[in-house]
């Protein structure tokens, strides 16, 4: 046996697996003749011992009991959902589709009406850019494009959804050297954000107003339901696969201070 | 529950699919350890391991009807699902994973060989440290090598079963395991053995 052949069976030798008697004897002879292969086999055997010790150490490890309870609860919940008659489920789906269509139609009509109405209106020359940076509430407003991912906003002064205000750059078009301006976007609100519904900010862990004085940012994220569960919120486990949009309020130290859910 | 011990996994699954919650509890009792340990050994995080265990059984609850006994055992099916979830989770959290401590120059890392030399009051401590060293070394392996070590060496599964879970050939499992073990030996070797002895090199030069 040469070193290459020995290398081919060294795993089986070290892991005490079944191999042919002849091969085992030849390997034994080879280790007596070749000190490098003998050291190699000793290393492999030591590794096997270490791995066995690790496996033995984890022999008693098992998942916490609460997982079983949660799974059984999810299972029971699923059974209840399945008990709803199929015809009734279809009627629910039909109703939901009808509501969705009506909402869509109303939305389209409203958008058309707004855009036509505003384009006809003559408005005074635009106010200085600085004035657009603040709103009547006096809060600093620095939100960027509401529809894009990874947007950042400065921290609101209070943990409520109303405190986080958005500024969206409506397209401003000047006519006749700045005399006439038409505004395409009606309320300076992006459609995607205007349709969003958000909860109030809910604190994660201990939050006081001083911890937000150094500033911070609001980050839009998509969370799995398991993550939401780990934060201590109750979720519908029947829809565990879906992700949930949320705004996370980050402190200046990079730690999450509060969260709100967006739909 | 006692009367159901003789039922196979597939039979329990059929009962579970008819709405039998006790069958799910039986299946969970039988298989959760393997899945939890696999996820824990792959990720090194109890939080991830708990999430993965829950997700695997939720998959079984929702899509258990898709399981085909002809394609392998339920245990291997569940471990395959766990493996996919773990890899996805590790990929997602790659940038947030805690750094594995690497040995510094001259720092002596405990060799598993020391397990074979019993005697002395510090045996338990040495054993604990050795287990910790091996655990860290396994976690530091690339995922494709780590999974074969976890399945073949830590879960003591055969090459064929491992190949079924990973969806690859038996030969691939063998070669990856061989490479993984070589990497582990290198990681666990003490620093002074891993590098060529400087003194020998100097003396060779002096006499040359």
Interface residues (C-beta under 8 A of the other chain):
Chain A: X10 X11 X14 X15 X42 X43 X44 X45 X46 X47 X48 X49 X50 X51 X52 X53 X54 X55 X57 X58 X61 X62 X63 X64 X67 X68 X70 X71 X72 X74 X75 X76 X78 X79 X82 X226 X230 X237 X240
Chain B: X16 X19 X21 X24 X25 X28 X32 X33 X35 X36 X37 X40 X41 X47 X49 X50 X51 X53 X54 X55 X57 X58 X61 X62 X111 X112 X113 X115 X116 X127 X130 X131 X133 X134 X135 X138 X149 X153 X154 X155 X156 X174 X177 X178 X181 X184 X185 X188 X189
